[in-house]
Amino acid sequence: MTIASNLATIHDRIAAAARRAGRDPQCVRLVAVTKTKPAAVVDEAAAAGQLLFGETTCRN
């Protein structure tokens, strides 16, 4: 699967879950975590329409 097809699948699942919860799917945002991903993967996700990115660290 490509990043574009994975994103489409995830957005479909988010929309279905939002509808089941009685929420507007347009009000739910997907934040892609890029901490350990190479720039090429982030570029591919951006080209597929993912424009909200973030980084995270695990704190135990």
Distance bins in CASP14 RR format, pairs under 12 A and 6 or more apart:
PFRMAT RR
TARGET T0000
AUTHOR 0000-0000-0000
RMODE 2
METHOD distances of the structure
MODEL  1
1 7 0 0 0 0 1 0 0 0 0 0 0
1 8 0 0 0 0 1 0 0 0 0 0 0
1 9 1 0 0 1 0 0 0 0 0 0 0
1 10 0 0 0 0 0 1 0 0 0 0 0
1 48 0 0 0 0 0 1 0 0 0 0 0
2 8 0 0 0 0 1 0 0 0 0 0 0
2 9 0 0 0 0 0 1 0 0 0 0 0
2 41 0 0 0 0 0 1 0 0 0 0 0
2 44 1 0 0 1 0 0 0 0 0 0 0
2 45 0 0 0 0 0 1 0 0 0 0 0
2 47 0 0 0 0 0 1 0 0 0 0 0
2 48 1 0 0 1 0 0 0 0 0 0 0
3 9 0 0 0 0 0 1 0 0 0 0 0
3 10 0 0 0 0 0 1 0 0 0 0 0
3 32 0 0 0 0 1 0 0 0 0 0 0
3 34 0 0 0 0 0 1 0 0 0 0 0
3 37 0 0 0 0 0 1 0 0 0 0 0
3 40 0 0 0 0 0 1 0 0 0 0 0
3 41 1 0 0 1 0 0 0 0 0 0 0
3 42 0 0 0 0 1 0 0 0 0 0 0
3 43 0 0 0 0 1 0 0 0 0 0 0
3 44 1 0 1 0 0 0 0 0 0 0 0
3 45 1 0 1 0 0 0 0 0 0 0 0
3 46 0 0 0 0 1 0 0 0 0 0 0
3 47 0 0 0 0 1 0 0 0 0 0 0
3 48 1 0 1 0 0 0 0 0 0 0 0
3 49 0 0 0 0 1 0 0 0 0 0 0
3 50 0 0 0 0 1 0 0 0 0 0 0
4 10 0 0 0 0 0 1 0 0 0 0 0
4 11 0 0 0 0 0 1 0 0 0 0 0
4 41 0 0 0 0 0 1 0 0 0 0 0
4 44 1 0 0 1 0 0 0 0 0 0 0
4 45 0 0 0 0 1 0 0 0 0 0 0
4 46 0 0 0 0 0 1 0 0 0 0 0
4 47 1 0 0 1 0 0 0 0 0 0 0
4 48 1 1 0 0 0 0 0 0 0 0 0
4 49 0 0 0 0 1 0 0 0 0 0 0
4 50 0 0 0 0 1 0 0 0 0 0 0
5 11 0 0 0 0 0 1 0 0 0 0 0
5 12 0 0 0 0 0 1 0 0 0 0 0
5 44 0 0 0 0 0 1 0 0 0 0 0
5 45 0 0 0 0 0 1 0 0 0 0 0
5 48 0 0 0 0 1 0 0 0 0 0 0
6 12 0 0 0 0 0 1 0 0 0 0 0
6 13 0 0 0 0 0 1 0 0 0 0 0
6 30 0 0 0 0 0 1 0 0 0 0 0
6 32 0 0 0 0 0 1 0 0 0 0 0
6 41 0 0 0 0 0 1 0 0 0 0 0
6 44 0 0 0 0 0 1 0 0 0 0 0
6 45 0 0 0 0 1 0 0 0 0 0 0
6 48 0 0 0 0 1 0 0 0 0 0 0
6 50 0 0 0 0 1 0 0 0 0 0 0
7 13 0 0 0 0 0 1 0 0 0 0 0
7 14 0 0 0 0 0 1 0 0 0 0 0
7 30 1 0 0 1 0 0 0 0 0 0 0
7 32 0 0 0 0 1 0 0 0 0 0 0
7 41 0 0 0 0 0 1 0 0 0 0 0
7 44 0 0 0 0 1 0 0 0 0 0 0
7 45 1 0 0 1 0 0 0 0 0 0 0
7 46 0 0 0 0 0 1 0 0 0 0 0
7 47 0 0 0 0 0 1 0 0 0 0 0
7 48 1 0 1 0 0 0 0 0 0 0 0
7 49 1 0 0 1 0 0 0 0 0 0 0
7 50 1 0 1 0 0 0 0 0 0 0 0
7 51 0 0 0 0 0 1 0 0 0 0 0
7 52 0 0 0 0 0 1 0 0 0 0 0
8 14 0 0 0 0 0 1 0 0 0 0 0
8 15 0 0 0 0 0 1 0 0 0 0 0
8 30 0 0 0 0 0 1 0 0 0 0 0
8 45 0 0 0 0 0 1 0 0 0 0 0
8 48 0 0 0 0 1 0 0 0 0 0 0
8 49 0 0 0 0 0 1 0 0 0 0 0
8 50 0 0 0 0 0 1 0 0 0 0 0
9 15 0 0 0 0 0 1 0 0 0 0 0
9 16 0 0 0 0 0 1 0 0 0 0 0
9 30 0 0 0 0 0 1 0 0 0 0 0
9 48 0 0 0 0 0 1 0 0 0 0 0
10 16 0 0 0 0 0 1 0 0 0 0 0
10 17 0 0 0 0 0 1 0 0 0 0 0
10 28 0 0 0 0 0 1 0 0 0 0 0
10 29 0 0 0 0 0 1 0 0 0 0 0
10 30 1 0 0 1 0 0 0 0 0 0 0
10 31 0 0 0 0 0 1 0 0 0 0 0
10 32 0 0 0 0 1 0 0 0 0 0 0
10 45 0 0 0 0 0 1 0 0 0 0 0
10 48 0 0 0 0 0 1 0 0 0 0 0
10 49 0 0 0 0 0 1 0 0 0 0 0
10 50 0 0 0 0 1 0 0 0 0 0 0
11 17 0 0 0 0 0 1 0 0 0 0 0
11 18 0 0 0 0 0 1 0 0 0 0 0
11 25 0 0 0 0 1 0 0 0 0 0 0
11 26 0 0 0 0 0 1 0 0 0 0 0
11 28 0 0 0 0 1 0 0 0 0 0 0
11 29 0 0 0 0 0 1 0 0 0 0 0
11 30 1 0 0 1 0 0 0 0 0 0 0
11 32 0 0 0 0 0 1 0 0 0 0 0
11 48 0 0 0 0 0 1 0 0 0 0 0
11 49 0 0 0 0 1 0 0 0 0 0 0
11 50 0 0 0 0 1 0 0 0 0 0 0
12 18 0 0 0 0 0 1 0 0 0 0 0
12 19 0 0 0 0 0 1 0 0 0 0 0
12 25 0 0 0 0 1 0 0 0 0 0 0
12 30 0 0 0 0 0 1 0 0 0 0 0
13 19 0 0 0 0 0 1 0 0 0 0 0
13 20 0 0 0 0 0 1 0 0 0 0 0
13 25 0 0 0 0 0 1 0 0 0 0 0
13 28 0 0 0 0 0 1 0 0 0 0 0
13 30 0 0 0 0 0 1 0 0 0 0 0
14 20 0 0 0 0 0 1 0 0 0 0 0
14 21 0 0 0 0 0 1 0 0 0 0 0
14 23 0 0 0 0 0 1 0 0 0 0 0
14 24 0 0 0 0 0 1 0 0 0 0 0
14 25 1 0 0 1 0 0 0 0 0 0 0
14 26 0 0 0 0 0 1 0 0 0 0 0
14 27 0 0 0 0 0 1 0 0 0 0 0
14 28 1 0 1 0 0 0 0 0 0 0 0
14 29 0 0 0 0 1 0 0 0 0 0 0
14 30 1 0 0 1 0 0 0 0 0 0 0
14 31 0 0 0 0 0 1 0 0 0 0 0
15 21 0 0 0 0 0 1 0 0 0 0 0
15 22 0 0 0 0 0 1 0 0 0 0 0
15 23 0 0 0 0 1 0 0 0 0 0 0
15 24 0 0 0 0 1 0 0 0 0 0 0
15 25 1 1 0 0 0 0 0 0 0 0 0
15 26 0 0 0 0 1 0 0 0 0 0 0
15 27 0 0 0 0 0 1 0 0 0 0 0
15 28 1 0 0 1 0 0 0 0 0 0 0
15 30 0 0 0 0 0 1 0 0 0 0 0
16 22 0 0 0 0 0 1 0 0 0 0 0
16 23 0 0 0 0 0 1 0 0 0 0 0
16 25 0 0 0 0 1 0 0 0 0 0 0
16 28 0 0 0 0 0 1 0 0 0 0 0
17 23 0 0 0 0 1 0 0 0 0 0 0
17 25 0 0 0 0 1 0 0 0 0 0 0
17 28 0 0 0 0 1 0 0 0 0 0 0
17 30 0 0 0 0 0 1 0 0 0 0 0
18 24 1 0 0 1 0 0 0 0 0 0 0
18 25 1 0 1 0 0 0 0 0 0 0 0
18 26 0 0 0 0 1 0 0 0 0 0 0
18 27 1 0 0 1 0 0 0 0 0 0 0
18 28 1 0 1 0 0 0 0 0 0 0 0
18 29 0 0 0 0 0 1 0 0 0 0 0
18 30 0 0 0 0 0 1 0 0 0 0 0
19 25 1 0 0 1 0 0 0 0 0 0 0
19 26 0 0 0 0 0 1 0 0 0 0 0
19 27 0 0 0 0 0 1 0 0 0 0 0
19 28 0 0 0 0 0 1 0 0 0 0 0
20 28 0 0 0 0 0 1 0 0 0 0 0
21 27 0 0 0 0 0 1 0 0 0 0 0
21 28 0 0 0 0 1 0 0 0 0 0 0
22 28 0 0 0 0 0 1 0 0 0 0 0
28 52 0 0 0 0 0 1 0 0 0 0 0
29 50 0 0 0 0 0 1 0 0 0 0 0
29 51 0 0 0 0 1 0 0 0 0 0 0
29 52 1 0 1 0 0 0 0 0 0 0 0
29 53 0 0 0 0 0 1 0 0 0 0 0
29 54 0 0 0 0 0 1 0 0 0 0 0
30 45 0 0 0 0 0 1 0 0 0 0 0
30 48 0 0 0 0 0 1 0 0 0 0 0
30 49 0 0 0 0 0 1 0 0 0 0 0
30 50 1 0 0 1 0 0 0 0 0 0 0
30 51 0 0 0 0 1 0 0 0 0 0 0
30 52 1 0 0 1 0 0 0 0 0 0 0
30 53 0 0 0 0 0 1 0 0 0 0 0
30 54 0 0 0 0 0 1 0 0 0 0 0
31 45 0 0 0 0 0 1 0 0 0 0 0
31 50 0 0 0 0 1 0 0 0 0 0 0
31 51 0 0 0 0 0 1 0 0 0 0 0
31 52 1 0 1 0 0 0 0 0 0 0 0
31 53 1 0 0 1 0 0 0 0 0 0 0
31 54 1 0 1 0 0 0 0 0 0 0 0
31 55 0 0 0 0 1 0 0 0 0 0 0
31 56 0 0 0 0 1 0 0 0 0 0 0
32 41 0 0 0 0 1 0 0 0 0 0 0
32 42 1 0 0 1 0 0 0 0 0 0 0
32 43 0 0 0 0 0 1 0 0 0 0 0
32 44 0 0 0 0 0 1 0 0 0 0 0
32 45 1 0 1 0 0 0 0 0 0 0 0
32 46 0 0 0 0 1 0 0 0 0 0 0
32 48 0 0 0 0 0 1 0 0 0 0 0
32 49 0 0 0 0 1 0 0 0 0 0 0
32 50 1 0 1 0 0 0 0 0 0 0 0
32 51 0 0 0 0 1 0 0 0 0 0 0
32 52 1 0 0 1 0 0 0 0 0 0 0
32 53 1 0 1 0 0 0 0 0 0 0 0
32 54 1 0 0 1 0 0 0 0 0 0 0
32 55 0 0 0 0 0 1 0 0 0 0 0
32 56 0 0 0 0 0 1 0 0 0 0 0
33 41 0 0 0 0 0 1 0 0 0 0 0
33 42 0 0 0 0 0 1 0 0 0 0 0
33 45 0 0 0 0 0 1 0 0 0 0 0
33 50 0 0 0 0 0 1 0 0 0 0 0
33 52 0 0 0 0 0 1 0 0 0 0 0
33 53 1 0 0 1 0 0 0 0 0 0 0
33 54 1 0 1 0 0 0 0 0 0 0 0
33 55 1 0 0 1 0 0 0 0 0 0 0
33 56 1 0 1 0 0 0 0 0 0 0 0
33 57 0 0 0 0 0 1 0 0 0 0 0
33 58 0 0 0 0 0 1 0 0 0 0 0
34 40 0 0 0 0 0 1 0 0 0 0 0
34 41 1 0 0 1 0 0 0 0 0 0 0
34 42 1 0 1 0 0 0 0 0 0 0 0
34 43 0 0 0 0 0 1 0 0 0 0 0
34 44 0 0 0 0 0 1 0 0 0 0 0
34 45 0 0 0 0 1 0 0 0 0 0 0
34 46 0 0 0 0 0 1 0 0 0 0 0
34 50 0 0 0 0 1 0 0 0 0 0 0
34 52 0 0 0 0 0 1 0 0 0 0 0
34 53 1 0 1 0 0 0 0 0 0 0 0
34 54 1 0 1 0 0 0 0 0 0 0 0
34 55 1 0 1 0 0 0 0 0 0 0 0
34 56 0 0 0 0 1 0 0 0 0 0 0
35 41 0 0 0 0 0 1 0 0 0 0 0
35 42 0 0 0 0 0 1 0 0 0 0 0
35 53 0 0 0 0 1 0 0 0 0 0 0
35 54 1 0 0 1 0 0 0 0 0 0 0
35 55 1 0 1 0 0 0 0 0 0 0 0
35 56 1 0 1 0 0 0 0 0 0 0 0
35 57 1 0 0 1 0 0 0 0 0 0 0
35 58 0 0 0 0 1 0 0 0 0 0 0
36 42 0 0 0 0 0 1 0 0 0 0 0
36 54 0 0 0 0 0 1 0 0 0 0 0
36 55 0 0 0 0 1 0 0 0 0 0 0
36 56 0 0 0 0 1 0 0 0 0 0 0
36 57 0 0 0 0 0 1 0 0 0 0 0
36 58 0 0 0 0 0 1 0 0 0 0 0
37 43 0 0 0 0 0 1 0 0 0 0 0
37 44 0 0 0 0 1 0 0 0 0 0 0
37 45 0 0 0 0 1 0 0 0 0 0 0
37 46 0 0 0 0 0 1 0 0 0 0 0
37 50 0 0 0 0 0 1 0 0 0 0 0
37 53 0 0 0 0 1 0 0 0 0 0 0
37 54 0 0 0 0 0 1 0 0 0 0 0
37 55 0 0 0 0 1 0 0 0 0 0 0
37 56 0 0 0 0 0 1 0 0 0 0 0
38 44 0 0 0 0 1 0 0 0 0 0 0
38 45 0 0 0 0 0 1 0 0 0 0 0
39 45 0 0 0 0 0 1 0 0 0 0 0
39 46 0 0 0 0 0 1 0 0 0 0 0
39 53 0 0 0 0 0 1 0 0 0 0 0
40 46 0 0 0 0 0 1 0 0 0 0 0
40 47 0 0 0 0 0 1 0 0 0 0 0
41 47 0 0 0 0 0 1 0 0 0 0 0
41 48 0 0 0 0 0 1 0 0 0 0 0
41 50 0 0 0 0 0 1 0 0 0 0 0
41 53 0 0 0 0 0 1 0 0 0 0 0
42 48 0 0 0 0 0 1 0 0 0 0 0
42 49 0 0 0 0 0 1 0 0 0 0 0
42 50 0 0 0 0 1 0 0 0 0 0 0
42 51 0 0 0 0 0 1 0 0 0 0 0
42 52 0 0 0 0 0 1 0 0 0 0 0
42 53 1 0 0 1 0 0 0 0 0 0 0
42 54 0 0 0 0 1 0 0 0 0 0 0
42 55 0 0 0 0 0 1 0 0 0 0 0
43 49 0 0 0 0 0 1 0 0 0 0 0
43 50 0 0 0 0 0 1 0 0 0 0 0
43 53 0 0 0 0 0 1 0 0 0 0 0
44 50 0 0 0 0 1 0 0 0 0 0 0
45 51 0 0 0 0 1 0 0 0 0 0 0
45 52 0 0 0 0 0 1 0 0 0 0 0
45 53 1 0 0 1 0 0 0 0 0 0 0
45 54 0 0 0 0 0 1 0 0 0 0 0
46 52 0 0 0 0 0 1 0 0 0 0 0
46 53 1 0 0 1 0 0 0 0 0 0 0
END
